[in-house]
Amino acid sequence: MAILRFRLPFVLLLSCAIAPWAMPSTASATTYYVRTDGGTDEQCNGRADAAYPGSGNNVDCAWSHPNYALPTNDRPRIDGGDTLIIGPGEYMIGWESPGLSTKSTRCDRSSPYDCYPASPPSGTPQQRTRILGAGHDTGCKAPPKLWGTNRVDLVFNLQDADNVEVGCLEITDKSDCVEFHANDDVRCERDAPPFGQWASIGIGAKRSKNVWLHDLNIHGLSGRGVMAGGLRDWTIERVRIHANGWAGWDGDVGEGESSNDGDIVFRNVEIAWNGCAERWQTGEPYACWAQEEGGYGDGLGTGKTDGHWLVEDSRIHHNTSDGLDLLYTDESRTATVVVRRVYAAANAGNQVKTAGNALVENSVIVGQCAYFHKKYDMSDGDMCRAYGNALSIGVGPKQTATVRHNTITGEGDCLILTAGGNATSRVDIYNNALIGQKDVTASDGDMRSCGHYADDSTAVVSFAGNAFWDVKDDMCPPGNVCGREPKIASSDMATFDPAPLAGSPLIDHATQNTSVTSDFLRQSRPMGAAADIGAVEYQGGTAAAAPAAGAAPAASKAAAGDGSAIDGTSSGAVTPTQSSGWMIGTIAVASLLTAGVAAALRKHRGRKVG
């Protein structure tokens, strides 16, 4: 059902199929530079990576601030197809920052919220406009920091910007506050100066197409990390969206303006702890809140939207409402959703939600929906919202959703919820490990989470090759492995690790043939006589050592820009570089600190199981 959201300001003035692989340059394109030791637009022309020498005008040297390239009067000093390289250091964005236009119609002392830079001028499909941090081509080890202040609406503006690349930047503010927070001690000052060093939105966009965002760290904003809708053909890679006070990625930019189209790709992203404030000096989340207290809290949510969505090799965890909410991709029957090799855990609502034609495969879904119980500023009513179902699948007439080779556990009502559709709709549930837990939403009867529940739906649901363990009413459709302990590395919610151990009944028992040739860790599948049930393929104890804490999942070939398909096919295996210890090493131990205890009892409802 639709979520009511208190809308934050998002007023942008008009300003002037990208693929993330390198495009040929043209002779007319110019590279401009920004450095902290640069000069003004009168002193420097921005065309050299050099400090201002101390005297002269129109010198070949860098500007001292991005405002000189993208001034607030919305007349950029760079052209479409140009490149702007921002040097190391920090750059304040907002009222009193260097380079604000004196001719701006929107930025002055009475409207400091409008003192954000202009949108980059649109490039072309052959020559994109590029805004990049120095070091973007050598690993982006020390990205420059753009930080918002004086309640500026957004830090980076992509309004009406087409054919643009933005990479290797940190986008944040320098305040612990959250806009409109229910706690007076956390709420930002909006009514009278001094407002403080806070910004509402990290990146804002409407009506923008063919954009590549990569290697960004967007964190600690008082509102949304990203607020973007009306997009077409966007690719987001190696982006971290962390601890933003209202939501991570909010796609609801206004009625009639929010629907997206084309390919919307999220690859190697982390979306975590949104709905929480951030201690700006340490990065520690605190003051987490959600809808019962007037907040929001989705990791990624949209308005009604079309488009072909792909989310893969990503981590979505500890958001204060839903983790990945693509329930509103039902505007057109042409919309599709693919969720592949995603780790979703400890979000306070549902972990993953899709609608329409969808594929969910090779993912680890840990429905620890009561993680936030008695923590921070969270209310009991926000624990396990929508009954905390781990995976929610909506279908319409003549639509098909496929759920295959996932490992799903959860302490909410059910592990898989299906809704909508009729006899022409199909949901195929194949080769999944479905591991029940104590149902913290139940008030009587069997206190275990159910394996599957059909909510007001007559869609045809097929089960084959799955393993059911410790679920409500001992659900066991024919053709599945039931009543046998799965023997995985850890079934505990706080340290959940889906790797099968020697002797596990998951090994070689996936009976339904699929095109999946690798697993959650990109290890080869199958490794024995048949594929294994669940997200992780048993490697005979030879998997590589776990990476250092904080490492992302193994990068896909598509991360290098090969434009991998968004259809139902699964890319082939690559040389395994990680073991299942990734879950424990980088999330389970580091973030799932303790198991969520029972939420407040809710009214129990009947469930159609099976």
Residue, then its C-alpha position, 0 to 999 in steps of 0.5 A: m500500500a502507498i506510504l504517506r510521506f512528509r515532503l521536504p522542500f525540493v524546488l529546483l529552477l530550470s537550468c540549462a542510454i548513457a553507458p559507463w564505458a569510456m567515450p571518445s573525446t572531441a577536439s572541442a571539449t575542454t577540461y577545467y579544474v577546481r583547487t582549494d588554492g585556485g582563484t576567482d573567475e576573474q583571476c583564473n580561467g579554470r583551464a590549468d591544474a595550477a594554483y593562482p600565482g597571486s596576481g593577474n587576471n584570466v591566468d591559466c589556473a584553477w578556480s577555487h570553488p565549483n561555484y565558479a564553474l556552476p554558478t547559482n545564476d544557472r549559467p555555467r562557465i563550462d559547456g556541454g561535453d566538458t570535464l570539470i576536475i575537482g581537486p582534493g580538499e573540502y568545498m562548502i556548498g550554500w550561503e556564504s560559500p565562495g563564488l556565489s553569483t551576485k546576479s542570481t535570481r534565487c540565492d540571497r540572504s533571504s533564501p539561503y536554501d536556494c544557494y546550490p550550484a547550477s546543473p551541469p550543462s547537458g552533454t551528448p550521447q557521444q560526449r558526456t559532461r563530466i564532473l569528477g573528483a581528482g583521483h577518479d582514474t586511480g581508485c578514488k582514494a581521497p575524494p573531494k568533499l562537497w558539504g552543504t550548509n545554511r539549510v541549502d536544499l541540495v548539494f549537487n544539482l542534476q535538474d534537467a541534466d542529460n548525458v552527464e557523468v558524476g564520480c569520485l566525490e563525497i557529498t555530506d554536511k557538517s551537522d548531526c541534525v535531521e530536518f523535522h525530527a520528532n526529537d527537539d534535540v535532533r531537529c534542525e533549525r529552519d526558522a531563523p539564522p544561524f541555521g547551522q551547517w546542514a543540507s537537506i538533500g545530497i543529489g537532486a534530479k528531475r527530468s534527467k536522462n543518460v546519467w552515470l553516478h559512480d564512486l560516490n559517498i553520500h552520507g549524513l544529510s538531514g533529509r535524503g541522500v538522493m531525491a531523484g525522479g523522472l529519470r531515464d537510463w541512469t546507472i549507479e555504481r560503487v555508490r554508498i548512501h548512508a545515514n541520511g535522516w529521512a531516506g537513502w534514495d527517494g524517487d517520489v519527487g511529485e505527482g506526475e513527475s516521478s515515473n522513470d523509464g529506460d534502464i535504471v541500474f544499481r550495481n555495487v551499492e550500499i544503502a544503509w542506516n537511512g532514517c538515522a541521523e549521523r554524528w558528522q565527525t565520527g560517522e556513527p548513526y544515532a537518533c534513528w526514527a521512522q513513520e510512527e514518529g513522523g519520519y520515513g526511513d526507506g533505503l530505496g523507495t519510488g513513486k509510481t514508476d515504469g522502467h527496467w530496474l536492475v539491482e545487483d551485487s549490493r548491500i541494503h541494510h539497517n534502514t528504518s523502514d523498507g530496504l529495497d521498495l520497488l513495489y510501485t513499478d506497476e505503472s506499466r506492464t512493461a516495467t521489470v525488476v531484477v534483484r541479483r546477488v543482493y544482501a538485504a538485512a535488518n531493515a525495519g519493514n520488508q527487506v525486498k519488495t517488487a511488483g510486476n514482472a520480476l526476477v529475484e535470484n542468488s540473494v541473501i535476505v535476512g528479515q531481522c525486522a525487529y533489529f531496532h526494537k528499543k533502540y534510538d528513537m524508534s517506536d514499537g509500531d515501526m518494528c516489522r512494518a507490513y508484518g515484516n515479510a522478508l520478501s514481498i512480491g506483487v504481480g498483476p494479470k499476465q505478469t510473472a515473477t521468478v524467485r530462485h536460488n535465494t536464501i531467505t530467513g526472517e522473524g516477520d510474518c512470512l518469508i515470502l508474501t505474494a499479492g495481486g494477480n489472477a489465474t493468468s499471473r505466475v510466481d515461480i519459487y525454485n531452489n530457495a532455502l527458506i529458513g523460519q525463525k520465531d515470528v515476532t508479529a504473531s500473538d497466538g498459534d504457531m509462533r514461527s514465520c510462514g514460508h509463503y502467504a498469498d495475500d488476496s491473490t489467485a496468482v498461480v504459485s509454483f514450488a520446486g526444488n526448495a528447502f523448507w525448515d522450521v516454518k509455520d505449519d511445517m509447510c511442505p509442498p510436493g517436490n521440495v526438501c522439507g523437515r531437514e535441518p539445512k546445516i548452514a554456517s549460521s542460522d542465528m539472525a545476528t550472525f546469519d551465514p548461508a554457506p552450506l556445511a558438509g553434509s547439508p541437505l541443500i547440496d546437490h538438491a536443486t531439482q528445478n533446472t535454471s539458467v543460473t550458472s554462478d552463486f551469490l559469491r560468483q562462484s561456479r554453479p553447479m559444483g557437484a552432481a547438481a546445483d545446490i539449494g539456496a544462494v551459496e554453492y558448496q565449494g567443498g571447503t575450498a572457498a577463498a578467505a574472506p575479505a577485510a571488513g567493509a569490502a563490497p561484494a565481488a565486482s561484476k564484469a558489468a561494473a567495468g561497463d560491459g552493459s550486462a543484460i537486465d533480462g532474466t539471464s544470469s551472467g556466468a561465474v568468474t574466479p571466486t574471490q570471496s567466501s561466505g564469510w563476507m556476510i559475517g566479516t562485513i555486515a553480520v558481525a560489524s552491523l548486526l550487533t545483536a538479534g532483534v527481540a520481539a516487537a510489540l504484539r500485533k493483532h494476529r490475522g489468518r494466513k493462506v499458507g501454500 
